Amino acid sequence: MKKFLNTVYVTSEGAGLKKDGENLVAEIEGVERARVPLHMLGSVVVFGAIYVSPALIGACAGAGITLVMLDRAGRFQARVDGPVAGNVLLRRAQYRASEAPEDIVRGMVAGKISNQRAVLMRGLRDYGEELAPGERDRVADATRRQVHILRRVSLAGLDLDQLRGAEGEAAAHYFSVFDTLIRSPDAQMRFRGRSRRPPLDPVNALLSFLYTLLTHDCRSAAEGVGLDPAVGFLHRDRPGRPSLALDLMEELRPVLADRLALSLINRRQLRAADFEVRDGGAVWLTDDGRKTVLAAWQERKKQGRHHPFIEENAPLGLVPHLQAQLLARHLR
């Protein structure tokens, strides 16, 4: 099985990263704060104004360590990779499959809806007694509607637009009751529907940040098995968009990102004070809030689950890589 390597997140503006021997060294104002052997790293993610030495960039590229640069809000800016991996025959098979992707999309949509339903069922199990009868009924009704959509998705003969429509319908039911699962005492920590670019409330800011982290992991997974991350099946091709990474992310969003967001809010690890409102109404995580999320994200990825296909226990952080590997095997 692929080794689960670490991701280093650097959030302190003004920090510097350099190479010392076979180690990555992080410094702030000339004082060493961290040292990590390069062979233990899978990627490095920096936020904001962080200096990265040319020697470290070259070492990361040569060792297959991805360097990702995000702005302070967590929006993607740039990515540095080494030589493209993978064989051309696999990519040609991917391109051919993308012309008639209904079977692959059906599996992705079914996986996403099943996992969304699992999040709602978990919420009913954990907080059902605290919910008002009307709220409980709304969540239960959303889970039933998702079962009906799943049955519709399983029918052979649905075209791509119908499958995308089913995915959107299931997501609408899911997010219509998402706020019911939030048990925070802060009035600001409410969810009233998805808002993106920019997020307009703390819950959306948290979800968008987690989705950015998950997209990075899914892109690395696709590239790691030799797939082209720009050519997807569910998401339409668009210049500059990693469509395949977004495809891989869809079924993992509920269990990896949404569940973690709910846990951080409901356990009161994140409060309204961990977010700030910028000009135009955009809401960002504060520096301390971002550090809390990154620490929880790393811990979440270390948690193990039994993978029914490979019949082994695997950390959740490896699941994107396993899914990409299975997709590559299917295409071959």
N, C-alpha and C positions, 0 to 999 in steps of 0.2 A: 504494500500500500504506500502511496505517496506520503512522504514525511510532512507533518504539520509544522511549517515554519512560522516564525514570528513576524509581525508587522510593527515597525517603530513609528509612532506618531509624535511629531514635534510641533508643539503649539505655542511655545514661548517666543514672541517676536524679538528679533535681535539675536537669537541663538545662532550658533555656527556649527556646521557638521563638517568633519574632515576624516581622512583616512590615516590611521596610525598602524603600520604593519598590516595585519589582516583583521583589523577592527574598525568599526565605526565609532567615532568619538564625538559626543555632543558637548559644546562649551557655551557658557554664557558669561560675557565680559571677561574672557580669557580663562575662566575657571572651569575645569572639567566637571560635568554633571552626570555623564553616563558613558559607558563603554560596552559595546556589544560586538561579539565575533561575527564577521560577515557570513560565515557558513551557517549561522543560525537564523539568518534573515531571508524572508521571502519578498518583502517590499518595505519601502520607506515612504511615509506620507507626511508632508510638511504643510503647515497652515500659515499664510501670511508671509511677512518679510523674514525669511530664513536664509542664511548664507550656506551654500553647499559647495565644497571645494571641487575644482576640476578633477583632482585625483580620485576623490570619492565617487564622482559621477562615472568616471571611466571604470573604476573597480566594480561598481554596481552593474553597469552594462555588461561587463565581461563575465560576471558571476550569475547573470540572469536575475538580478534583484531589480525590481521595478521601482522607479522613483516618481512619485506623483506629487504635483504641486497644486494646492487649493488656496483660495483666498480665505480671509479670516472667517467668512460666513460658511465656509465649507463648499463653495462652488468650484467646480473643476476649472483649472487654468492650463496645465500642461502635464505631459507624461514623458518620461525618458525610459526607453527600453533598449536592450541589446539587439543583436541580429534576430530576424524573424525565424521562428522555429516551425516545425511541422513539415509534412510532405505535400507536394502539389496535388497528388491524387486524392487525398482527403478533402482538400479545399475544392477541387473540382466536383467531388461528390456533394459537398455542401451547396455549391452554386446550383447544381442540377436540382437538388431537393427543394431549394428555395423557390423554384418556379411552380411547384405543386406541393405546398407544405401542409396540406390539411391534416394529414395523419399526425405529424409532429405537433402542430398547433393544438389539436384535440387533446393530446396528452398534457401539454403545458397548461391549457385552460382548466382541464379537469383537476390537475394538481393544485392550481391556485385556488379554485373554488373549494376543494376539499379542505385545504389548510385554512382558508378564511372561516369556513364552518367550524373547524376545530377550535379556532380562537374564540368564536362566539360561544361554543359549548363549554369551553373552559371558563369563560366569564360567568356563565349561568351557574356552573358548579361552584365557583369561588365566591360569587357575590349574589347569587340568586335570592338568598334569604333577606338581603338588604334592599333589594329592588322593590319598588312599588309594583302592585299587580299589573298595571298597565305597561310599565317598562319591561317587566319579565315577559309579558305576552308579545311585545314588539320584537324582542330578541328571539324568542322561540319561533315567531312567524318568519323572521328573516332566515333562520336556519332551515325551516321547511321549504321556503322559496328556493334556497340554494340547492336543496335536494332535487327539486323539480328541474332546475336549470342543469344540474349534473346529468340527469337522465336524458335531457334534450341534447346535451353535448355528446353523449355516448353514441348517438345515432350516426351511423355512417351516411354520408350523403350531404351533410351540412357543408356549405362552401365557406371560404375564408371569412367573408364579411359576416356571415351568420355566426361563426365561432367568435369573432371579435365582438359582435353584438351581445352574445351570451356572456362573455367575459365582462363587458361593461355593465350589463344588467346585474350580474352577481356582485360586482364591486359597489354598485349604487345601493343595493340592499345592505351590504356589509357596513359601509360607511354611514348609512342612515341611522344605525344603532350603535356606532362605535363610541359615541359620547356616553352612552349608558354604562359602558364598562369602566369609565374613569371615576375613581373614588378619591378625588383630591379636595381638600377644604378650600383651595384657592379659587375664587370666582373666575380668575383669568384662565385657569387651566381647563377650558372647555373646548369641545370640538364641534364645529358647526358646518362641516364639509371641507373637502380638500381645497387648499389654496396653494399655488406654486408660483415660483418666479415673480415676486417673492412670496414666502409664507407670511400670512397675516395674523397668526396667533401662535402661542407657544407650542401647542400640540403639533401643528403643521410644521413648525420649525424643527422640532425634534424628529418627526417622521422623515422630512426631507434630508436631514443630516444623516440619519441611519441608512436611508436609501442610497445616498452618495457612497457611503462606506461599502455597502453591499454590492453596488455596481462595480466598484473597483475590484472587489474580490472575484466577482463573476467574470469580469474582463480578463483578469489574470488567469482564471481557470480555463477560459476558452483558448487563450493564447498558449497556455501550458500544454494542451493536448494537440495543438497545431491547427485549430479552427480559426477562421477569420472573424474577429469580433464585430466587424461592421456589417456582416450579411446575416440578417435574422430571418425569422419565419413568422412570428406573431407581429413583431414591429416592422413597419415599412422601412425600407432603406432610405436614409437621408444623409447627405454629406456631413461628416463630422460626428455622427451619432453611432455609438457602439450597439447596434440593434440586437446582435446575438447576446451580448451581455445583459441587456434589458430583458430579453426572452428568458434567459436562465434565472434572472432575478425574480420574475413574476411569481413562481410557485413558492419561492423562499421568503418573500416579503412578509407574509403573515406570521410565520413561525420564528423567523430570525429578527426582523425589525419591529413589527407591530407588537408582538408579545413583549419584547424588551422595553419598548416605549411605555406600554401599560404598566409593566413592573416598576420602572423607574418613577413613574408618576404616582402609582398607588402605594408604593412603599415610602413615598415622600422623600426619595433621594433627589428628586428635582422639584423645585417649587417655583412660583412665579418670579422670585428674585433672581433665578438663574437664567432669565431671558431679558433682552433689552429691545426696545422699539427704536428703530432708526427712521430717518427722514423718508416720507412716503408711506409710512406704516409697516415697513418690513420688520419682521421680528427675527432676532438672532439669538443663539445661545451665547451667554457670557463666556469668558475664558474659563472660569471655574466650572460652569455648567458643561462646557465641552470636554473638560478633563474627566468629569464624572461619567459622561456618556462613553468616552473612549475606554476608560477602565472597565466599565460594565460590558462593553462590546467585546473586549478581549476575553473577559471571563466567560461570556456567553459562548464564544467560539470554542472554548476549551471543553465545554460540557459534552459528554458522550451520549450517543444514541445508537440503538441497534439498527443497522441498515439491512432491510429485508432482502435486498438483491445480492449483495456481496456476503451476507450472513456474518458480518463482523460488527463489533462496536467501533464507531468512528466519531471523532469530535465534530461538532456542528460546523466548525471552520473548514472542514474538509468536504462538506456536502457539495458546495459548488463545483469543486474539482471532480468529485465522483460523478455528478450529473453531466458535466462536460465530457468526461471519459465515456460514459454510457452513450451519450449522444454521438460521439465520434465513432464508437463501435457500431451503433445502429446505421450511421451513414456509410460506413465501410462495407 
